Every structure is written in C-alpha cells, then in structure tokens.
Amino acid sequence: MGLKEAVVLGIVQGLGEFLPISSSGHLVLAPWLFGWQDPGLAFNVALHLGTLAAVVAYFWRDWLNLAQNGLKGKKNREGRLFWYLAAATVPGILAGLALEEYAETIFRAPLLVGAMLIGMGAVLYAADHWGARARGIWQVGWRDALFIGISQALAIIPGVSRSGATISAGRMLGLDREAATRFSFLLSTPIILGAGVYSMRNIGISDLTFAFWVGVLTSAVTGFAAIAFLLRFVVTRNFNIFVWYRAALGTAVIIMSLLR
C-alpha cells in the first residue's frame, strides 16, 4: 500500500467512524472508485487502532469515572450508565461474530452500500425530526440501552453507519442530540476495542509497515477532530447536512454501479 492510499483511507476512517456517514461504507467505496487494491486485514486493524486511540483520548476521563463507579457496584448515575453501555455492547458483538463472513463478502457490494447510505440517511432524518427531544444522557435506562445496542448491530452492513444508527435510535427514544451523540461515542469504545483485538490475531510483525502506522496516526487525528466537531455541532444544529450527503453519495454510487 502506498502512502497516499494510507493517508486517504486513514482520514476516511477517522471521519466516517464518528460522523454519521459510515466508515465501512466509505472504505468499500474508496478503493472501488479509485481503482485501488483492497487494503487488507492488517490495514483495517491499523484503522481500528487509530479510531480507538481517538475515542479513548477524548473520553478517558469519562470512562475512568464510569468504570470506577460501575465496577464498585455503586448505584449512582455513573454506575448505572456504565452497565447500560456494557449491555448495549452485547448485540454488536454477537452480530459481528455471527455475520463476519457476510461482512467481508456479500455486504461489500457497492450497490448495497449505496442503498444503505440513502435508506439509513432517511431513518436519521426521520428520527432527528420526530418531535421535541429533552432527555439527557443520565436518563438512559435499560430499554434505551438495549434498543440502541440492537441498532448498533445493524452497522455490520457497510453504508449503515454505527454512529448514524445509534444516534438515530437515541433520537427515537427521546434523547436530545447531544445526549444521543455522546452515548453513541461512549458506546463505540468497547466495540472498536473488541473489533481491533479480535482482528489482531491474524496479523504479524511483518504487517506493521510504515503505511500501517500512517493509517493509525491519520485515523486517530481525524477521529479525535470528528468527535470534538460533532459534539459541538449538535448543540445548535440538526443532522440534515449528513442526510443530504448520504443521499447524494448513495445516489451517485447506485448510478455508477448500474452503468458499470
């Protein structure tokens, strides 16, 4: 893999993992559009490590506080939220293990990615404009956590977007934009960690090339920037810009797929 490809794909992963536009979908489309070779498993691990570094760097104080309360069995709001996040992680893990083969084959068809970009964009629009949303993150309960966790499992399909699905689910449940986004980002930490650790079993020292570390660095920097940006953005803005982006890209991909 060349340096240019490593930088581009690192940026795509960092932005797409946290903005509701689907990192996996863009990682399928970028090589397809530019005629690049598949980056391979080792580079996918690099991208996951980068976004893991980004979310840990941004939320480590939050996670430290949540874990200290949750693991000590405290029944305060931090302790409860820790276990809600743990419960919400389970559906994503089960979906990843059960559908891993499909995620690497059938689900990577550009036509499917285009359709999912449009379809889940419509879901995000509807969820975001459903009505008044006034619940904060400390008002999340077991029902909310499980529903959001199930929605995260859908992100095994490229084009769905893990953040898009979980933010949409949070909005459907009555969370305000900031609460839905923050819960989504916190929830991303264990699932990204799990995916990275699980994938590392198949790579060796020889895979740790310069391009590998470029992918880690670029996805980490852009991922951190994407988290900071979106958390500020949603305080005063809706998700329309991401909906229209998804619709435009999805339509273009479908047209190109049919013409090819």
Contacts in CASP RR format, 6 or more apart in sequence:
PFRMAT RR
TARGET T0000
AUTHOR 0000-0000-0000
METHOD contacts of the structure
MODEL  1
MGLKEAVVLGIVQGLGEFLPISSSGHLVLAPWLFGWQDPGLAFNVALHLG
TLAAVVAYFWRDWLNLAQNGLKGKKNREGRLFWYLAAATVPGILAGLALE
EYAETIFRAPLLVGAMLIGMGAVLYAADHWGARARGIWQVGWRDALFIGI
SQALAIIPGVSRSGATISAGRMLGLDREAATRFSFLLSTPIILGAGVYSM
RNIGISDLTFAFWVGVLTSAVTGFAAIAFLLRFVVTRNFNIFVWYRAALG
TAVIIMSLLR
1 37 0 8 1.000
1 39 0 8 1.000
1 43 0 8 1.000
1 209 0 8 1.000
1 211 0 8 1.000
2 211 0 8 1.000
3 210 0 8 1.000
3 211 0 8 1.000
3 214 0 8 1.000
5 36 0 8 1.000
5 39 0 8 1.000
5 211 0 8 1.000
6 43 0 8 1.000
6 211 0 8 1.000
6 212 0 8 1.000
6 214 0 8 1.000
6 215 0 8 1.000
6 218 0 8 1.000
7 214 0 8 1.000
7 215 0 8 1.000
7 218 0 8 1.000
8 30 0 8 1.000
9 27 0 8 1.000
9 30 0 8 1.000
9 39 0 8 1.000
9 43 0 8 1.000
9 47 0 8 1.000
9 215 0 8 1.000
10 47 0 8 1.000
10 214 0 8 1.000
10 215 0 8 1.000
10 218 0 8 1.000
10 219 0 8 1.000
10 222 0 8 1.000
11 218 0 8 1.000
11 219 0 8 1.000
11 222 0 8 1.000
12 23 0 8 1.000
12 26 0 8 1.000
12 27 0 8 1.000
12 30 0 8 1.000
13 23 0 8 1.000
13 26 0 8 1.000
13 27 0 8 1.000
13 47 0 8 1.000
13 50 0 8 1.000
13 51 0 8 1.000
13 215 0 8 1.000
13 219 0 8 1.000
13 222 0 8 1.000
13 223 0 8 1.000
14 23 0 8 1.000
14 47 0 8 1.000
14 50 0 8 1.000
14 51 0 8 1.000
14 54 0 8 1.000
14 218 0 8 1.000
14 219 0 8 1.000
14 220 0 8 1.000
14 222 0 8 1.000
14 223 0 8 1.000
14 226 0 8 1.000
15 21 0 8 1.000
15 23 0 8 1.000
15 222 0 8 1.000
15 223 0 8 1.000
15 226 0 8 1.000
16 22 0 8 1.000
16 23 0 8 1.000
16 26 0 8 1.000
16 161 0 8 1.000
16 163 0 8 1.000
16 226 0 8 1.000
17 23 0 8 1.000
17 51 0 8 1.000
17 54 0 8 1.000
17 162 0 8 1.000
17 163 0 8 1.000
17 188 0 8 1.000
17 192 0 8 1.000
17 219 0 8 1.000
17 223 0 8 1.000
17 226 0 8 1.000
18 51 0 8 1.000
18 54 0 8 1.000
18 55 0 8 1.000
18 163 0 8 1.000
18 185 0 8 1.000
18 188 0 8 1.000
18 223 0 8 1.000
18 226 0 8 1.000
18 227 0 8 1.000
18 230 0 8 1.000
19 163 0 8 1.000
19 226 0 8 1.000
19 229 0 8 1.000
19 230 0 8 1.000
19 242 0 8 1.000
20 121 0 8 1.000
20 124 0 8 1.000
20 161 0 8 1.000
20 163 0 8 1.000
20 164 0 8 1.000
20 167 0 8 1.000
20 168 0 8 1.000
20 239 0 8 1.000
20 242 0 8 1.000
20 246 0 8 1.000
21 117 0 8 1.000
21 161 0 8 1.000
21 242 0 8 1.000
21 245 0 8 1.000
21 246 0 8 1.000
21 249 0 8 1.000
22 113 0 8 1.000
22 116 0 8 1.000
22 117 0 8 1.000
22 120 0 8 1.000
22 155 0 8 1.000
22 158 0 8 1.000
22 159 0 8 1.000
22 160 0 8 1.000
22 161 0 8 1.000
22 162 0 8 1.000
22 164 0 8 1.000
22 246 0 8 1.000
23 47 0 8 1.000
23 51 0 8 1.000
23 161 0 8 1.000
23 162 0 8 1.000
24 103 0 8 1.000
24 155 0 8 1.000
24 158 0 8 1.000
24 159 0 8 1.000
25 113 0 8 1.000
25 116 0 8 1.000
25 117 0 8 1.000
25 158 0 8 1.000
25 159 0 8 1.000
27 39 0 8 1.000
27 44 0 8 1.000
27 47 0 8 1.000
27 158 0 8 1.000
28 108 0 8 1.000
28 110 0 8 1.000
28 113 0 8 1.000
28 158 0 8 1.000
28 159 0 8 1.000
29 110 0 8 1.000
29 113 0 8 1.000
29 249 0 8 1.000
29 253 0 8 1.000
30 36 0 8 1.000
31 37 0 8 1.000
31 38 0 8 1.000
31 39 0 8 1.000
32 110 0 8 1.000
33 256 0 8 1.000
41 199 0 8 1.000
41 202 0 8 1.000
41 203 0 8 1.000
42 203 0 8 1.000
42 204 0 8 1.000
42 207 0 8 1.000
42 208 0 8 1.000
42 209 0 8 1.000
42 212 0 8 1.000
43 211 0 8 1.000
43 212 0 8 1.000
43 215 0 8 1.000
44 199 0 8 1.000
45 196 0 8 1.000
45 199 0 8 1.000
45 200 0 8 1.000
45 203 0 8 1.000
45 207 0 8 1.000
46 211 0 8 1.000
46 212 0 8 1.000
46 213 0 8 1.000
46 215 0 8 1.000
46 216 0 8 1.000
46 219 0 8 1.000
47 215 0 8 1.000
47 216 0 8 1.000
47 219 0 8 1.000
48 192 0 8 1.000
48 195 0 8 1.000
48 196 0 8 1.000
48 199 0 8 1.000
49 196 0 8 1.000
49 216 0 8 1.000
49 219 0 8 1.000
49 220 0 8 1.000
50 215 0 8 1.000
50 216 0 8 1.000
50 217 0 8 1.000
50 219 0 8 1.000
50 220 0 8 1.000
50 223 0 8 1.000
51 188 0 8 1.000
51 192 0 8 1.000
51 219 0 8 1.000
51 220 0 8 1.000
51 223 0 8 1.000
52 189 0 8 1.000
52 192 0 8 1.000
52 193 0 8 1.000
52 196 0 8 1.000
53 216 0 8 1.000
53 220 0 8 1.000
54 219 0 8 1.000
54 220 0 8 1.000
54 221 0 8 1.000
54 222 0 8 1.000
54 223 0 8 1.000
54 224 0 8 1.000
54 226 0 8 1.000
54 227 0 8 1.000
55 185 0 8 1.000
55 188 0 8 1.000
55 189 0 8 1.000
55 192 0 8 1.000
55 223 0 8 1.000
55 227 0 8 1.000
56 63 0 8 1.000
56 189 0 8 1.000
57 220 0 8 1.000
57 224 0 8 1.000
58 185 0 8 1.000
58 224 0 8 1.000
58 227 0 8 1.000
58 228 0 8 1.000
59 185 0 8 1.000
59 186 0 8 1.000
59 189 0 8 1.000
62 186 0 8 1.000
63 186 0 8 1.000
63 189 0 8 1.000
65 78 0 8 1.000
66 78 0 8 1.000
66 79 0 8 1.000
66 81 0 8 1.000
66 82 0 8 1.000
66 85 0 8 1.000
66 186 0 8 1.000
67 82 0 8 1.000
68 78 0 8 1.000
69 76 0 8 1.000
69 78 0 8 1.000
69 79 0 8 1.000
69 82 0 8 1.000
70 78 0 8 1.000
70 79 0 8 1.000
70 80 0 8 1.000
70 82 0 8 1.000
70 83 0 8 1.000
71 82 0 8 1.000
73 79 0 8 1.000
77 138 0 8 1.000
80 141 0 8 1.000
81 137 0 8 1.000
81 138 0 8 1.000
81 140 0 8 1.000
84 140 0 8 1.000
84 141 0 8 1.000
84 142 0 8 1.000
84 144 0 8 1.000
84 145 0 8 1.000
85 145 0 8 1.000
85 183 0 8 1.000
85 186 0 8 1.000
85 187 0 8 1.000
85 190 0 8 1.000
86 190 0 8 1.000
87 142 0 8 1.000
87 145 0 8 1.000
87 146 0 8 1.000
87 149 0 8 1.000
88 145 0 8 1.000
88 146 0 8 1.000
88 148 0 8 1.000
88 149 0 8 1.000
88 152 0 8 1.000
88 187 0 8 1.000
89 149 0 8 1.000
89 152 0 8 1.000
89 187 0 8 1.000
89 190 0 8 1.000
89 191 0 8 1.000
90 149 0 8 1.000
91 146 0 8 1.000
91 149 0 8 1.000
91 150 0 8 1.000
91 152 0 8 1.000
91 153 0 8 1.000
92 149 0 8 1.000
92 152 0 8 1.000
92 153 0 8 1.000
92 155 0 8 1.000
92 156 0 8 1.000
92 191 0 8 1.000
93 191 0 8 1.000
93 194 0 8 1.000
94 153 0 8 1.000
95 153 0 8 1.000
95 154 0 8 1.000
95 156 0 8 1.000
96 103 0 8 1.000
96 153 0 8 1.000
96 156 0 8 1.000
99 107 0 8 1.000
99 156 0 8 1.000
102 156 0 8 1.000
103 156 0 8 1.000
103 157 0 8 1.000
103 158 0 8 1.000
106 112 0 8 1.000
107 156 0 8 1.000
107 157 0 8 1.000
107 158 0 8 1.000
108 158 0 8 1.000
110 253 0 8 1.000
110 256 0 8 1.000
110 257 0 8 1.000
111 253 0 8 1.000
111 254 0 8 1.000
111 257 0 8 1.000
111 258 0 8 1.000
112 157 0 8 1.000
112 158 0 8 1.000
113 158 0 8 1.000
113 159 0 8 1.000
113 250 0 8 1.000
113 253 0 8 1.000
114 159 0 8 1.000
114 249 0 8 1.000
114 250 0 8 1.000
114 251 0 8 1.000
114 253 0 8 1.000
114 254 0 8 1.000
114 257 0 8 1.000
115 250 0 8 1.000
115 254 0 8 1.000
116 157 0 8 1.000
116 158 0 8 1.000
116 159 0 8 1.000
116 160 0 8 1.000
117 159 0 8 1.000
117 246 0 8 1.000
117 247 0 8 1.000
117 249 0 8 1.000
117 250 0 8 1.000
117 253 0 8 1.000
118 246 0 8 1.000
118 247 0 8 1.000
118 250 0 8 1.000
118 251 0 8 1.000
118 254 0 8 1.000
119 246 0 8 1.000
120 159 0 8 1.000
120 160 0 8 1.000
120 161 0 8 1.000
120 164 0 8 1.000
120 165 0 8 1.000
120 168 0 8 1.000
120 246 0 8 1.000
121 164 0 8 1.000
121 242 0 8 1.000
121 243 0 8 1.000
121 246 0 8 1.000
121 247 0 8 1.000
122 243 0 8 1.000
122 247 0 8 1.000
123 165 0 8 1.000
123 168 0 8 1.000
124 164 0 8 1.000
124 167 0 8 1.000
124 168 0 8 1.000
124 239 0 8 1.000
124 242 0 8 1.000
124 243 0 8 1.000
124 246 0 8 1.000
125 239 0 8 1.000
125 240 0 8 1.000
125 243 0 8 1.000
127 167 0 8 1.000
127 168 0 8 1.000
127 169 0 8 1.000
127 170 0 8 1.000
127 171 0 8 1.000
127 172 0 8 1.000
128 168 0 8 1.000
128 171 0 8 1.000
128 177 0 8 1.000
128 238 0 8 1.000
128 239 0 8 1.000
128 240 0 8 1.000
128 243 0 8 1.000
129 238 0 8 1.000
130 171 0 8 1.000
130 172 0 8 1.000
130 174 0 8 1.000
133 171 0 8 1.000
133 174 0 8 1.000
133 175 0 8 1.000
133 176 0 8 1.000
133 177 0 8 1.000
133 180 0 8 1.000
134 174 0 8 1.000
134 176 0 8 1.000
135 173 0 8 1.000
135 174 0 8 1.000
135 175 0 8 1.000
135 176 0 8 1.000
135 179 0 8 1.000
136 175 0 8 1.000
136 176 0 8 1.000
136 178 0 8 1.000
136 179 0 8 1.000
137 175 0 8 1.000
137 178 0 8 1.000
137 179 0 8 1.000
137 182 0 8 1.000
137 183 0 8 1.000
139 175 0 8 1.000
139 179 0 8 1.000
140 175 0 8 1.000
140 179 0 8 1.000
140 183 0 8 1.000
143 173 0 8 1.000
144 170 0 8 1.000
144 173 0 8 1.000
144 175 0 8 1.000
147 169 0 8 1.000
147 170 0 8 1.000
147 172 0 8 1.000
147 173 0 8 1.000
148 166 0 8 1.000
148 169 0 8 1.000
148 170 0 8 1.000
148 173 0 8 1.000
148 183 0 8 1.000
148 184 0 8 1.000
148 187 0 8 1.000
149 166 0 8 1.000
149 169 0 8 1.000
149 187 0 8 1.000
150 169 0 8 1.000
151 165 0 8 1.000
151 166 0 8 1.000
151 168 0 8 1.000
151 169 0 8 1.000
152 162 0 8 1.000
152 165 0 8 1.000
152 166 0 8 1.000
152 169 0 8 1.000
152 187 0 8 1.000
152 191 0 8 1.000
154 160 0 8 1.000
154 165 0 8 1.000
155 161 0 8 1.000
155 162 0 8 1.000
155 164 0 8 1.000
155 165 0 8 1.000
155 166 0 8 1.000
162 184 0 8 1.000
162 188 0 8 1.000
162 191 0 8 1.000
163 181 0 8 1.000
163 184 0 8 1.000
163 185 0 8 1.000
163 188 0 8 1.000
164 184 0 8 1.000
166 180 0 8 1.000
166 183 0 8 1.000
166 184 0 8 1.000
166 187 0 8 1.000
167 177 0 8 1.000
167 180 0 8 1.000
167 181 0 8 1.000
167 184 0 8 1.000
167 239 0 8 1.000
169 180 0 8 1.000
170 179 0 8 1.000
170 180 0 8 1.000
170 183 0 8 1.000
170 184 0 8 1.000
171 177 0 8 1.000
171 180 0 8 1.000
175 183 0 8 1.000
177 234 0 8 1.000
177 235 0 8 1.000
177 238 0 8 1.000
177 239 0 8 1.000
178 231 0 8 1.000
178 234 0 8 1.000
178 235 0 8 1.000
181 230 0 8 1.000
181 231 0 8 1.000
181 234 0 8 1.000
182 231 0 8 1.000
185 227 0 8 1.000
185 231 0 8 1.000
END
